[in-house]
Structures are given as C-alpha cells and as structure tokens.
Amino acid sequence: MQRAFVFFSILGSFLILLQWYVFSSIREHLFSRTKPISRKVAYPVLGLLGILNVLAVQVAVGGAWLPADSESLKIATVLFFSYLGSILLLSLWFAVLGMISRLPRLKKAFSAAAASVRSSAGSVASEKGCVVSSPSKPSSQLICSGSPPPVACECDVHHSPVCESESMNIPSIPFLTRRSFLKRGAIAGVGFAAGTGTYGLVEAYRPPLVEEFLLSHPDLEGMERPVTIIQVTDFHFGLFLRTEDLDDLVSRINSIPGDAVAITGDVFHSPISPVEPATPILKKLRPRSIGNFVVMGNHDFYAGEWRSIESFRKSGLTVLRNRWLTFDLGPAKLHVGGMDDPMVNWAWGKEFPNFRSFAAMAPTTPGMKVLLSHRPGVFPMAAAAGMDLVLSGHIHGGQIILPTGGPRRGLSLARVASEFTNGWYEIGRNRMYLNRGVGLTFIPWRINCPPEIAVFHLHPPSGRKRDRMTG
C-alpha cells in the first residue's frame, strides 16, 4: 500500500508539471506572453492545479458527489482521462516544436531565405540603374536613374543594396519567423489534440469487431464437427465500462454461436470497482456445450482476489486457476488449461514462477492443448512445453497503433512493455493470438485499434479446409 501511494504521488506530481508546461507553452506561443511568470504566481497556480486534479480524481475514480455506476460518472471519468491524454499529447508536441524551432539548420534556412530576398531586391535595383558611389564607406550614396526622376537611397555596402523608394515598387517577401512558427505550431497542436481525442473516443466506444479464424490440428482428427471458441478479454469493468456497456457486451457474445467462451482476464479494474453489479450481468452469458471459462488477470487481483473469484463463480463461470480440463470430441480430445496472472514484473511480465508446475500438470493423452493466459509473455515457454494454442490479452494492442506500412500489427507504445502487441504469433507449429480486448485503461481512446471479440473455429486437417489466420 505504501509503495502504491508513493507511485501514484510521483505520477500525480509528474502530470501536474506536464499541465503547467502545456499551459505555459500555450500562453507563450499562442498568446505571445513571453514575460516570465514570477514565483509568486507560479507556486499558487501549481497548488491550485494540484487541488483541482485531486478533486477530479475523487470524482472520476472515487465516484465522489456523483451516483455510483451512473452515466454522469462515466462521462466525468471519460472527460478527465481524455484531458490527461490531451496533456500528454500536447507535452510531446510542444517539446518537439521547441526542438525544431531551435535547430541550427532551421536558423540557417531562415538566414538563407532572408539573404535571397535581399539579393533579388538588389538585382531589381541594378536594373533600375542604381550605382554605389563610395563602397569604401560603411554607408554610401546610391543614384537611381530612369523614369521617374532619380531618387537618393541609402544602402549598406555589406549587403545587397535595396532602394526604399515607393516609385521602384519592390515587393516585401515575408518569411516564417520563429515566433510565427511557434504560434502556428501551437494552434496546430491544440487542434490535433482535440481531433485525436474525439476520434479516439469514437473508435473506443464502437461495437467490438468480431474477428473469425479457422484453425486445424492433427490431434483433432476424427472429431464429429468443428469446435468454436469465443475469446473476449480486458473488460476493465468499473473504469470506463459500466453496467450498461457490460450488458450490451454480454448480449453481443450471446449472439455469436459457439461451443465455449474464454475470458482471458482483467474483467474488473481496481479495488473501488463495483464488482457486485457485474455478477448478475455476467450470469446472463448463455451456457455453452463445452463451457464458459475465465482466468485471473492482474487487475482482477487489484480489484480483490476473492471478490473477483466469488463474482465469477456466482456468474456460473468456470474459473481456471492453474489447472486443466479435458473434453471428449468423439475420438478426439480438447485440453483447456488456464493460469493465474503471475503478479510480478507488472510492466513486462516475463516472469512466470509457477509455469513449470502448471505445465507438468498438462494432460499427456493426445489432443489439442489450448492455454488461456492473461499475459502474452508466457508464449515462448508455452510453445516449448508443447501447448498448441495460447489465447491472451493484457496489452490492449497498445490502444493507439500507428500504421507503418510494414507488418500488419503496426507500431504502438505497447512494444515498450512487451515483445508481443496484437494479433498472431508463431513459434514452430505453436500459435498465440493476442486479443486487443474490449475495454480501456488510463486513456479512453483507441486509434487504429478497435475493440474485438475473437472467434476460433477448430477442425481436423483436411485438404478442403485450410487455416485462415486473418480476420
């Protein structure tokens, strides 16, 4: 608890400083208020920012002053965390903008543009018949001949001569100054943050895409019909997903025909998540011929280990806690195993201290082995242990994916925390599907990363049916 308090205190202070940086950048670049802010003003403003953020957290996360699990509370939560997302985006924007404005190359480009203007103006002056009479002096007389009558012009001999006579009609060619560059950049940044946030919210709350895949395995030879597993993951109920959203999600899952539902963790979000209202909604999941399964994600532990398990069991879900179940499909067998989140190394999650004992419990009879694991980092170990298919979540696909024109999965910040981000992965004949999830965490945005429900149709090898691992 003490470590969590220290972590959130540091995070909160960092976010307040970022807000100060963004506001001061907007003040300076957008409104041209370049005078430094005195300490007498800065300290009270920082203190006020801190108080406002604490109050906003109490409303958005703690549910203070608003009805629990209400639409108004959901709107307040989404708005506050969207605001924080915009602050992070603008901080990065202004940092890059500042670096660009100070690049020596840009400064040289501006100087070259100015010299080009003066040079072209000098050419015009020469054509009019301007002659420098005394180049040895720092300032000399320039005689302009032609019609209209000659005009005396003062020119700097160290630069190209420019006559300031209106009769010569020499146009002034404006170029981008550092101040105008920063002002336009600030306007563009604010517009970009607003547009990104709006688009991100729209995609985040769109109905989940149903991605369907066809998979074969030799150990399913002889099965009477294909088996369909529906995977859904990362609800994060209690943060940006409320009872109405959960009820709609359950209805969508129920509308998909299949033999099993696999929920791969993070159904709940935090200790203050209202676990109890979710129970009767999860109970609406219609029974399947093989079953409805769930494994524990790290946030299910944060919400309270036994609170989460009790809700799952009352909902009629089969909780797979480091155990295996075997199902007869005629002559073929399907082995389904599920393991708890390791709850160590929370960012990277590469440590699975109980995996060896769990793998040792795997059935030895021939059959396709399907492992449900919240974290995808287990895949190399699972492949080495001969587990045919791993279904995982946890990463959310990064929620924001930048298209790279290369691999289909694109580029996201999730790559910092995991070598696996979203979609299919293969090691030899072993496969893992990393689901993008249906919920959200921290920032309620999704960009190029829509929520999804994955559907896997398992069948024996056949010349007529080929695996289709693209949705």
Buried (B, 14 or more C-beta within 10 A) or exposed (E): EEEEEEEEEEEBEEBBEBBBBBBBBBBBBBEEEEEEBEEEEEEEBBEEBBEEBEEBBEBBBEBEEBEEBBEEBBEBBBBBBBBBBBBBBBBEBBEEBEEEBEEEEBEEEBEEEEEEBBEBBBEBBEEBEBEBEEEEEEEBEBEBEEEEEBBEBEBEBEEBBBBEBEEBEBEEEEEEEEEEBBBBBBEEBBEBBEEBBEBBBEBBBEEBEBBBBBBBBEBBBEBEEBBBBBBBBBBBBBBBBBBEBBBEBBEBBEEBEBBBBBBBBBBBBBEBBBBEBBBEBBEBBEEBEBBBBBBBBBBBBBBBEEBBBBBBEEBBBBBBEBEBBEBEBEEBBBBBBBBBBBBEEEEEBBEBEEBEEBBEEBBEEEBBBBBBBBBBBBBBBBBEBEBBBBBBBBBBBBBBBEEEEEEEBBBBEBBEBBEBBBBBBEEEEBBBBBBBBBBBBBBBBBBBBBBBBBBBBBBBEEEEBEEEBEB
